[in-house]
Amino acid sequence: MAGAEVGGIAEDHRTRFHHYAVEERVPSYSCDREVVIGAELPTAGVRYYEVPVENGVTEYRCTVVNDQTVLVDPRTHRVVQVLE
Protein backbone atom coordinates (compact mmCIF):
# COMPACT_ATOMS: atom_id res chain seq x y z
CA MET A 1 0.00 0.00 0.00
CA ALA A 2 2.87 2.39 -0.67
CA GLY A 3 0.54 4.53 -2.74
CA ALA A 4 -1.56 5.21 0.33
CA GLU A 5 1.38 6.99 1.92
CA VAL A 6 1.88 9.57 -0.83
CA GLY A 7 2.32 12.89 0.92
CA GLY A 8 3.09 11.22 4.24
CA ILE A 9 6.21 11.37 6.38
CA ALA A 10 9.22 10.20 4.37
CA GLU A 11 11.13 7.27 5.85
CA ASP A 12 14.19 9.39 6.65
CA HIS A 13 12.03 11.78 8.75
CA ARG A 14 10.01 9.17 10.67
CA THR A 15 12.38 8.82 13.64
CA ARG A 16 12.52 12.60 14.14
CA PHE A 17 8.75 12.84 13.82
CA HIS A 18 8.23 10.02 16.34
CA HIS A 19 10.49 11.86 18.82
CA TYR A 20 8.40 14.99 18.25
CA ALA A 21 5.20 13.13 19.19
CA VAL A 22 6.85 11.65 22.30
CA GLU A 23 8.43 14.95 23.39
CA GLU A 24 5.14 16.81 22.95
CA ARG A 25 3.44 14.10 25.05
CA VAL A 26 0.63 13.74 22.56
CA PRO A 27 -2.03 11.81 24.50
CA SER A 28 -3.11 8.48 23.05
CA TYR A 29 -6.74 8.11 22.02
CA SER A 30 -8.12 4.66 22.83
CA CYS A 31 -10.00 2.98 20.00
CA ASP A 32 -11.53 -0.50 19.96
CA ARG A 33 -10.73 -0.93 16.26
CA GLU A 34 -7.45 -1.77 14.56
CA VAL A 35 -5.52 1.32 13.46
CA VAL A 36 -4.88 0.86 9.73
CA ILE A 37 -4.58 3.07 6.67
CA GLY A 38 -8.06 4.09 5.59
CA ALA A 39 -9.65 3.73 9.04
CA GLU A 40 -11.92 6.66 9.88
CA LEU A 41 -11.39 8.29 13.26
CA PRO A 42 -14.14 10.08 15.17
CA THR A 43 -14.62 13.80 14.67
CA ALA A 44 -15.02 14.33 18.43
CA GLY A 45 -12.81 13.12 21.25
CA VAL A 46 -9.59 12.94 19.23
CA ARG A 47 -7.18 15.86 19.29
CA TYR A 48 -5.39 16.47 16.00
CA TYR A 49 -2.04 18.30 15.88
CA GLU A 50 -0.27 20.14 13.08
CA VAL A 51 2.72 18.36 11.57
CA PRO A 52 5.93 20.36 12.07
CA VAL A 53 7.07 21.96 8.79
CA GLU A 54 10.52 20.33 8.97
CA ASN A 55 8.81 17.00 8.24
CA GLY A 56 7.62 18.26 4.88
CA VAL A 57 3.95 17.45 5.42
CA THR A 58 1.47 20.25 5.92
CA GLU A 59 -1.82 18.95 4.54
CA TYR A 60 -2.26 16.24 7.19
CA ARG A 61 -2.61 16.31 10.96
CA CYS A 62 -1.14 13.86 13.44
CA THR A 63 -2.46 12.16 16.52
CA VAL A 64 -1.77 9.06 18.59
CA VAL A 65 -4.27 6.20 18.58
CA ASN A 66 -3.75 3.07 20.66
CA ASP A 67 -0.17 4.26 21.29
CA GLN A 68 0.54 4.46 17.52
CA THR A 69 1.41 7.77 15.88
CA VAL A 70 -0.72 8.32 12.78
CA LEU A 71 -1.25 10.92 10.08
CA VAL A 72 -4.85 11.83 9.38
CA ASP A 73 -6.54 13.69 6.54
CA PRO A 74 -8.33 16.52 8.42
CA ARG A 75 -11.14 16.66 5.86
CA THR A 76 -12.13 13.00 6.12
CA HIS A 77 -10.58 11.95 9.47
CA ARG A 78 -9.13 8.91 7.68
CA VAL A 79 -5.73 7.52 8.62
CA VAL A 80 -3.30 8.04 5.73
CA GLN A 81 -0.13 6.72 7.41
CA VAL A 82 0.71 4.65 10.48
CA LEU A 83 4.16 5.42 11.86
CA GLU A 84 6.12 2.90 13.90
N, C-alpha and C positions, 0 to 999 in steps of 0.2 A: 504494500500500500504506500509506496514511496510518493506517489502522486498526491496522496492526501496531505502530505506534509509541505507542499509547495507554499512558500511564504512563512514557514515556521522557523524555529531556531535552528541555525546550521549546526552541524555536529561539533565543529570546533568552538562554538560558543556555549554549548550545553552545560559544561561544568561550571563556567562562570555564572550562567543564569541560575543554575541550581543553588549555588552559594548565595546569590541574591535573594532567592526565595527563603532560604534558611535564615540568613542574616536579618531579613525584614520580619521574620517570625510570622509569616503568612499562616493564619489559622487553617486547619484542615476541615473541610466540610465533609460530613459523614453521609454516605450514599449507600443504599442497599443494593445498587446495581453495579455491574462491572464497569470500570472506567476504560472505555475504548474510543478510538477515533469514530466520530459520527454520533456518539451518545449525546443526547440533549440534556443539559443541566437545567434546574429550575430557574425561573426569573427572580424568585424571592428566596432569601435565606443564604445565598452564596454571594460572597464579596469578590468582585473582580478588580484586578489591579492592572495598571498600565505596565507595559513591557518597557524596560529601560532602553533608550535609543541606541546605546552601544551594542545591543544584541541584534540590531538591524530589523526588528519587527515592530511596526507601529499600528498595523490594522487590527491586531488581535489583543486580547486581554489574557492575563494569567490568573490562576487560582490554584488551590491545592484541594484535591478531592481524595478521600481515603488515603491520605499521606502520599499522594502522587501529584507532582507538579504538572499542570496541563495548560495548554493554550486553548482559548475559546474564542469563537467568532462572536463578537458582542451583539450582532444583529440577530443571530439564530440561537445563541447559547449552546451551540454544538461544539464538542471537543474536536479540534483540528490536529492536535499533537499531544502525545503523552511523553513526558520527559522522565528519564530514569532518575 
